[in-house]
């Protein structure tokens, strides 16, 4: 097999736990190899997660930005226009970051939710991924990855929940879930 080296498009999707955690593990590996990482969290924003403090120790090698307000209304209701505006602003920053080639790895955390909730059109995302500079890696997380993104991706992992402590009444644990 030929030794091909280029920026990968990676999708972490599915109903199980660990999509963001897997992306962060890759980010830690990248920083350990001297790479620069930008993580944009499309919907997260109202809660404080332990990883926000942890990445500060990496300085400008690993930047994480919460771009949303937190949980968004979904289902039969239309998304709040303010949430849509925030997702669009996050996408503008993501597109610029990817195309700038200033970052070795750009993580688009929960972008798949934003697309599946109808807050972001997948077409410009696919277009940007097709035009990304060759050495830039991109990870997209969240359930229900759009088929056009899955088709374009180099690696797709679907997290599948076998069981979860929450089902037994165990609440989210500090340092594990947040």
C-alpha positions, 0 to 999 in steps of 0.5 A, spaced: 500 500 500 502 506 498 504 511 503 499 517 502 499 523 507 494 528 507 489 531 511 483 527 513 476 528 514 473 524 520 466 523 522 464 521 529 457 519 529 451 515 532 447 514 538 452 512 543 457 516 548 464 518 546 463 522 540 466 528 542 471 525 547 474 521 541 475 527 537 479 530 544 483 524 544 485 525 537 486 532 539 491 531 544 495 526 540 495 531 535 498 537 540 503 531 542 506 531 535 506 539 535 500 540 531 495 546 532 488 544 534 482 548 533 475 545 536 469 549 535 463 547 539 457 549 535 451 548 540 455 547 547 456 554 551 451 554 557 455 549 561 462 549 564 466 542 562 472 540 565 476 540 558 475 547 557 480 548 563 484 542 561 486 545 554 488 552 557 495 549 559 496 547 551 496 555 550 495 557 543 496 549 541 489 547 542 484 552 542 477 550 544 471 555 543 464 554 545 459 557 540 452 556 542 448 557 548 447 550 550 441 545 549 437 547 543 429 546 542 428 540 537 422 536 534 416 539 532 418 546 534 423 550 529 429 552 532 430 559 536 432 564 531 438 566 536 441 559 536 440 559 528 444 565 528 449 562 533 450 556 528 451 560 522 456 564 526 460 558 528 460 555 521 463 562 518 469 561 523 469 554 522 470 555 514 475 561 515 479 556 520 479 550 515 481 554 509 486 558 512 490 552 513 493 556 520 490 549 524 493 542 523 486 539 526 479 543 526 474 539 530 467 541 528 464 539 535 456 537 534 456 540 527 452 534 525 446 536 530 446 543 527 445 540 520 440 534 522 436 540 526 435 544 520 440 549 523 445 549 517 445 547 510 450 541 509 452 543 502 456 549 504 460 544 509 461 539 504 463 544 499 468 547 504 471 540 506 472 538 498 476 545 498 480 544 504 487 545 504 491 538 503 494 538 510 488 540 514 485 534 518 477 535 520 473 532 525 466 532 525 462 530 531 454 529 533 449 524 531 445 523 525 451 525 520 448 527 513 449 522 508 453 527 503 458 528 509 459 520 510 460 519 503 465 524 503 469 522 509 475 518 509 473 515 516 467 514 519 466 511 526 459 510 529 458 510 536 453 505 539 450 505 546 450 498 549 448 500 556 449 507 560 449 508 567 444 513 566 439 508 565 440 505 572 439 512 575 446 514 575 447 522 574 452 525 569 459 524 573 464 530 574 470 528 570 467 523 566 461 526 562 463 533 563 
